[in-house]
Amino acid sequence: MLVSAVGGAFWAMLALVAIVAVVIGVVALVRGRVSSLGIRNRGIAAAVIGAALCLVVVGGSANAAIHPVGPRPAALLSAPEGTSVAKPSATPTPTPTDVVTEVTEVVEIPFAVTEVQDPNIDVGQVVVTTTGVPGQQTNTYRVTTRAGVEIARELVAQLVSVQPVAQVTSVGTRPPAPPPPAPVADPAGGGCDPNYEGQCVPIASDVDCAGGSGNGPAYTPGPVYVVGSDVYDLDRDGDGIACDA
């Protein structure tokens, strides 16, 4: 009770105690007595109930006078019928604006690689005759950004500033030259003309190809390779090989 009085809730506490007394009085009235609380008959119980009810009324009134109920906030009061209550409007969020710019990028164009057969290079040899060089291309884009973030990109122009150079690889197809035939010794032990190889062309007043239409007096089988002067006119077609027909 002392704490309640200090806190300003004395009358509310007194009303609560009075309610408890009312309950005890009702119990005593029904049972006839409550000896532990000094209520020995129904008359005393009725008196306790009456006194407790008076305290309930007095305590409740005094508490209401000390702690009056304040007016309700205007926002909680109901608006009169037929009128509208203005509500605070939310601040609209600004709509971001799209920004369109043009951006250029330089990209590399890869060079092509081709391969050709070259009869001027021996078989088995591979030579890069032209070194490849990449080109350059400039691309122009129309870029759209919103709030600093790219949302669209469109290619609007392409310009090749440097054409690529294709790389060419030559593969040799020329067969190796046949080795010259070993000279054939004259079985008769005579000399051989040093202007010819492959067969022994005897040194004589005239030499014809064996099996041909010549009348000698000396003959030589073919083929015969002319390595010097064709003194006997054996190479009629001038290809360097005589008696090859």
C-alpha positions as CSV (number, residue, x, y, z in Angstrom):
1,M,0.0,0.0,0.0
2,L,2.9,2.3,0.8
3,V,4.5,1.7,-2.6
4,S,1.2,2.2,-4.3
5,A,0.7,5.5,-2.5
6,V,4.1,6.8,-3.5
7,G,3.5,5.8,-7.1
8,G,0.2,7.7,-7.2
9,A,-1.9,4.5,-7.5
10,F,-3.3,4.4,-3.9
11,W,-6.9,4.6,-4.8
12,A,-6.6,2.0,-7.4
13,M,-5.0,-0.4,-4.9
14,L,-7.6,0.4,-2.3
15,A,-10.4,-0.5,-4.9
16,L,-8.6,-3.8,-5.6
17,V,-8.4,-4.7,-1.9
18,A,-12.1,-3.8,-1.6
19,I,-13.0,-6.2,-4.4
20,V,-11.1,-9.0,-2.6
21,A,-13.0,-8.2,0.6
22,V,-16.3,-8.5,-1.4
23,V,-15.3,-12.0,-2.6
24,I,-14.4,-13.0,1.0
25,G,-17.7,-11.7,2.3
26,V,-19.7,-13.6,-0.3
27,V,-17.8,-16.8,0.6
28,A,-18.6,-16.2,4.3
29,L,-22.2,-15.4,3.6
30,V,-22.6,-18.7,1.7
31,R,-20.7,-20.8,4.2
32,G,-22.1,-19.0,7.3
33,R,-18.6,-18.0,8.7
34,V,-14.9,-17.7,8.0
35,S,-13.3,-18.1,11.4
36,S,-9.8,-17.5,10.2
37,L,-10.7,-14.0,9.2
38,G,-12.9,-13.2,12.2
39,I,-16.2,-13.6,10.3
40,R,-18.3,-15.8,12.6
41,N,-21.8,-15.4,11.2
42,R,-23.7,-14.2,8.1
43,G,-24.5,-10.8,9.6
44,I,-20.8,-9.9,9.8
45,A,-20.3,-11.3,6.3
46,A,-23.1,-9.0,5.0
47,A,-21.5,-6.0,6.7
48,V,-18.1,-6.8,5.2
49,I,-19.7,-7.0,1.7
50,G,-21.4,-3.6,2.1
51,A,-18.3,-1.9,3.4
52,A,-16.2,-3.4,0.6
53,L,-18.6,-2.2,-2.0
54,C,-18.4,1.3,-0.7
55,L,-14.7,1.2,-0.8
56,V,-14.8,-0.1,-4.4
57,V,-17.0,2.9,-5.5
58,V,-14.9,5.5,-3.5
59,G,-11.5,4.1,-4.7
60,G,-12.6,3.9,-8.4
61,S,-14.0,7.5,-8.4
62,A,-10.9,8.9,-6.7
63,N,-8.5,7.1,-9.1
64,A,-10.5,8.4,-12.1
65,A,-10.3,12.0,-10.6
66,I,-6.5,11.7,-10.2
67,H,-5.9,10.0,-13.6
68,P,-8.4,11.6,-16.0
69,V,-8.5,10.1,-19.5
70,G,-7.0,12.5,-22.0
71,P,-8.6,13.4,-25.3
72,R,-8.0,10.9,-28.2
73,P,-5.5,12.0,-30.9
74,A,-7.1,13.7,-33.8
75,A,-5.9,11.0,-36.1
76,L,-7.9,8.4,-34.1
77,L,-11.2,10.3,-34.1
78,S,-13.7,9.2,-36.7
79,A,-14.3,11.8,-39.3
80,P,-17.9,13.0,-39.7
81,E,-20.0,11.1,-42.1
82,G,-19.7,12.5,-45.7
83,T,-16.3,14.0,-45.2
84,S,-12.9,12.6,-46.2
85,V,-9.8,12.6,-44.2
86,A,-6.7,13.8,-46.1
87,K,-3.9,11.3,-46.0
88,P,-0.3,12.3,-46.4
89,S,0.9,11.6,-49.9
90,A,4.0,9.6,-50.5
91,T,6.9,11.2,-52.2
92,P,7.0,10.0,-55.8
93,T,10.2,8.1,-56.8
94,P,11.9,9.9,-59.7
95,T,11.9,7.9,-63.0
96,P,15.5,7.3,-64.2
97,T,16.2,8.7,-67.6
98,D,17.8,6.6,-70.4
99,V,21.1,7.9,-71.8
100,V,22.1,6.9,-75.3
101,T,25.8,7.2,-76.4
102,E,27.9,5.8,-79.2
103,V,31.0,3.7,-78.3
104,T,33.7,2.5,-80.7
105,E,35.8,-0.6,-80.2
106,V,38.8,-1.8,-82.3
107,V,38.9,-5.5,-82.7
108,E,41.5,-7.8,-84.4
109,I,40.6,-9.7,-87.6
110,P,42.4,-13.1,-87.7
111,F,44.2,-14.0,-90.9
112,A,43.5,-17.0,-93.0
113,V,45.9,-19.9,-93.5
114,T,46.3,-21.5,-96.9
115,E,48.5,-24.2,-98.4
116,V,49.7,-24.5,-102.0
117,Q,51.7,-27.2,-103.9
118,D,55.0,-25.8,-105.2
119,P,56.8,-27.7,-107.9
120,N,59.9,-25.6,-107.3
121,I,60.5,-27.1,-103.9
122,D,61.7,-30.6,-103.3
123,V,59.2,-33.2,-102.0
124,G,59.0,-33.3,-98.2
125,Q,59.9,-29.6,-97.7
126,V,57.3,-27.2,-96.2
127,V,58.1,-23.5,-96.4
128,V,56.0,-20.5,-95.1
129,T,56.3,-18.3,-98.2
130,T,54.0,-15.5,-96.9
131,T,53.7,-14.7,-93.2
132,G,50.1,-14.0,-92.0
133,V,49.3,-10.6,-90.6
134,P,46.0,-9.9,-88.6
135,G,43.8,-7.0,-89.6
136,Q,41.9,-4.4,-87.6
137,Q,38.2,-3.5,-87.6
138,T,36.4,-0.7,-85.9
139,N,32.9,-1.4,-84.5
140,T,30.5,1.4,-83.5
141,Y,27.8,0.6,-81.0
142,R,24.8,2.6,-79.8
143,V,24.7,2.0,-76.0
144,T,21.7,2.8,-73.8
145,T,22.3,3.2,-70.0
146,R,19.9,3.7,-67.2
147,A,21.1,4.9,-63.8
148,G,24.6,4.2,-64.9
149,V,23.9,0.6,-65.9
150,E,24.0,-0.6,-69.5
151,I,20.7,-2.0,-70.6
152,A,21.0,-2.2,-74.4
153,R,23.8,-2.3,-77.1
154,E,23.2,-2.1,-80.9
155,L,25.9,-2.5,-83.6
156,V,25.4,0.4,-86.0
157,A,28.6,0.5,-88.1
158,Q,31.7,-1.6,-89.0
159,L,34.8,-0.3,-90.7
160,V,37.8,-2.5,-91.7
161,S,40.9,-0.2,-91.2
162,V,43.6,-2.8,-91.9
163,Q,43.0,-5.8,-94.2
164,P,44.4,-9.1,-92.9
165,V,47.2,-10.8,-94.9
166,A,46.7,-14.6,-95.4
167,Q,49.5,-16.9,-94.5
168,V,50.6,-19.1,-97.4
169,T,52.5,-22.4,-96.8
170,S,54.2,-24.0,-99.8
171,V,54.5,-27.8,-99.9
172,G,57.2,-29.1,-102.2
173,T,56.3,-31.5,-105.0
174,R,59.5,-31.6,-107.1
175,P,60.9,-35.2,-107.3
176,P,64.6,-35.6,-106.7
177,A,66.9,-35.7,-109.8
178,P,68.0,-39.3,-110.7
179,P,71.6,-40.0,-110.0
180,P,73.8,-40.1,-113.1
181,P,74.5,-43.6,-114.4
182,A,78.0,-45.0,-113.7
183,P,80.2,-45.0,-116.8
184,V,80.5,-48.2,-118.7
185,A,84.0,-49.3,-119.5
186,D,84.9,-50.2,-123.0
187,P,85.2,-54.0,-123.1
188,A,87.8,-53.8,-125.9
189,G,90.0,-51.6,-123.7
190,G,89.8,-48.6,-126.0
191,G,89.3,-45.1,-124.9
192,C,85.9,-43.4,-124.1
193,D,85.1,-39.9,-125.2
194,P,85.0,-37.7,-122.0
195,N,82.1,-35.6,-123.5
196,Y,79.7,-38.4,-122.8
197,E,78.7,-40.4,-119.6
198,G,76.4,-43.3,-118.9
199,Q,77.8,-45.5,-121.7
200,C,81.2,-45.7,-123.2
201,V,81.2,-43.7,-126.4
202,P,84.3,-44.8,-128.3
203,I,86.7,-42.3,-129.8
204,A,86.3,-42.8,-133.5
205,S,85.8,-40.9,-136.7
206,D,82.1,-41.2,-136.2
207,V,79.8,-42.8,-133.6
208,D,76.1,-43.6,-134.0
209,C,73.5,-44.9,-131.7
210,A,73.3,-48.7,-131.7
211,G,70.1,-49.9,-133.4
212,G,69.7,-46.6,-135.2
213,S,70.0,-45.7,-138.9
214,G,73.6,-44.5,-138.6
215,N,76.4,-46.1,-140.5
216,G,79.2,-46.0,-137.9
217,P,81.8,-47.0,-138.0
218,A,81.4,-47.0,-134.2
219,Y,78.2,-47.5,-132.2
220,T,77.2,-46.9,-128.6
221,P,74.1,-48.1,-126.7
222,G,71.9,-45.6,-124.9
223,P,71.1,-43.8,-122.9
224,V,74.1,-41.5,-123.1
225,Y,74.3,-38.2,-121.1
226,V,76.0,-35.3,-122.9
227,V,78.3,-33.7,-120.3
228,G,80.5,-31.7,-122.7
229,S,80.2,-31.1,-126.5
230,D,78.1,-33.4,-128.6
231,V,80.9,-34.1,-131.0
232,Y,79.1,-37.0,-132.7
233,D,75.6,-35.3,-132.8
234,L,74.0,-38.1,-130.8
235,D,71.5,-35.8,-129.0
236,R,69.3,-34.8,-131.8
237,D,66.5,-33.3,-129.6
238,G,68.9,-31.3,-127.5
239,D,67.6,-32.5,-124.1
240,G,71.0,-33.6,-122.9
241,I,70.3,-37.4,-123.3
242,A,71.4,-39.2,-126.4
243,C,70.3,-42.5,-127.8
244,D,67.3,-42.6,-125.6
245,A,64.8,-43.5,-128.3
